[in-house]
Amino acid sequence: MSYSYARINLDKTDYSMMNSSGYQVLPNPDPTQLNEIYYKYCHYHKFNSVMPLFDKDYKENDIIGYYDGDVLVAFSMIAVYDDKNAEAVQFAWDYANPKLSLGLKTLKHECAYYKEKGFKYLYIGGADEYKNKMDGLEVMSPVAWIDNRWSIDGFEKVPGK
């Protein structure tokens, strides 16, 4: 099985944040509420197997909640590694209102949000086909031993990005 990792070079993006009524960084996320959204997301996609989310995950990562009116309908879990690198670990949406089209919309918002905070990269897991629509997309090249260390700078620009 082949799997390529991807990141977004935030310097190469010019996305805007969503209206402030559409999202909120959750200071005290409710794991029960978020797990319900995660369950609906996994059920909607009919995933064969999923990684469970633990209460600790919600406390140790940034949780950005997304709203339809005053109802929390989606969230993103973002791991912050240092002042330049963050990773979009998990996104989940309940799909109650498909017209919201939250997938790429929230990812673009997160690019704008973390870029404004001074981050350089947002790691986004696998280099899935739909992510090719994102500006600044870079895909990890094969790992290489360079200068007595494993190369961590082996990202290649995606043509046209």
N, C-alpha and C positions, 0 to 999 in steps of 0.2 A: 504494500500500500504506500503510495506516494502522498506526501503532505507538505505543502509549502506555507511558511508563515509570512505574514504581511504586517506592514505598519504604514501609517500615514505621516509623511513629512509635513508638519503643520505650517512650516514656512512657505509651502507651495499651495496653500489653500487660502480661500477668501470667502469662507462661509459666514453666515450670520447666525447669531443666537436666536432661538425661538422667543416669542413674546413671553414675558415673565409670568403671565397667568397660565402658561402651558406647561411649565416645569418648575421644579423646586429641588434643591439639594436637601435631602432628608437628614436632619441632624440626629434624629432618633428613630430609625426605620423600624417598622413593625414586621418582624419576620413572618408572622402568621399571614398577614395581608399580602406580603411579597411572595410567599410560597404559594398562595392561591393563584396569583397571577402567573407564576412560573409553571404551575401545574396546567393551567389553561393553555399556556403557550406550547408546552410539550405535547399536550393532548391534541391541539390544533394541528401541529406539524406531524403527528403520529411517529415521533421518534421511537426507535426500537430500544434505545438505552440512553440514559442521561446521567450526568454527574449531579449528585444531590447538592443542594445549597444548605449550608449550616448557619445557625444563628450568628456564629463568630464571623462568618463571611460578611454579613450585613453590618457588623460593628467595625470591622477592620478596613473596610473599603469605602470609597465615596459611593453613595447611592443617590442617583438622580431619578426623581419620580416625574412621570409625565401624566398630565391630566386631560380629561375630556370634561369640560366644565369644572365642577368641584370633585370629580371622581377620579381617584388614582387608577389608571388603566395600564400603565407600563412602567418599567424601571430599567436602568442600566447600572451595573456594578462596575466601578472603575478602580483598579489597583494603582496606587501612586507609588512608584519606586524611588524616585528622587525628584529634584526640581525641574527635570527636563523630560522624563520618561514616565508614561502612564499606559495602562493596558485596559481596554474594554473587555473585561472578563466575561460578562454575561449581560445579555439584553433579553427581556421577556415582556410580552404584551398579551392582553387578554382577548384581543380581536373582537370585542363586543361591538365596535364600530369600525369596520374595515375601511371606511372612507377616510379615516385619519391617516392611513399610509405611514405609519410611524417608523418603519425600519430604517431606511436611509436618512429620513428626516431627522431622527434622533442622533444618528451617527454624525451628520453634518453639524448639528447643534453642539455635540460634544467636541468636535474639532475646533469650533469657534470658541467654546468655553475654555478649553485647556490652552489654546493658543493665546487667548487674552491673559491667562494666568502665567504665561511665559514658558510653557512647555514646548519642546521641539518635536517630540514624536508621540503618537498615539498608536500603540500596538493593537492589532485587531484580530489576532488569531489566524485562522486559515485564510489563504488567498482564494476565497470562493469567487466564482464568476461574477456574481452581482456586485461585488466590491470593486470591480473594474470601473464602475461609474464614479468612483471617488477620486477627486483631485489629490495629488501628492502621494498616490499609492506606490509603495515599494515592496518588492517581494524578496525574501531571504534567499540568497544563493546557497549552494552547498557549503557546509561548515569546512573551514580550512585552518590548518595549523600555520600561523604566520608570526614571525618574530617571537618564537617561544611561547605562544599563547594561542588559544582558540580564537579565531577571528569573530568578533561580534559586530563588525562593520560591513558584513557581507551582503548588504542590501543592494539590489539593482533597481534602477528606475524602470517603471513600466513604460514602454513606448507611448508617447503622447501625453504623459502625466507630468 
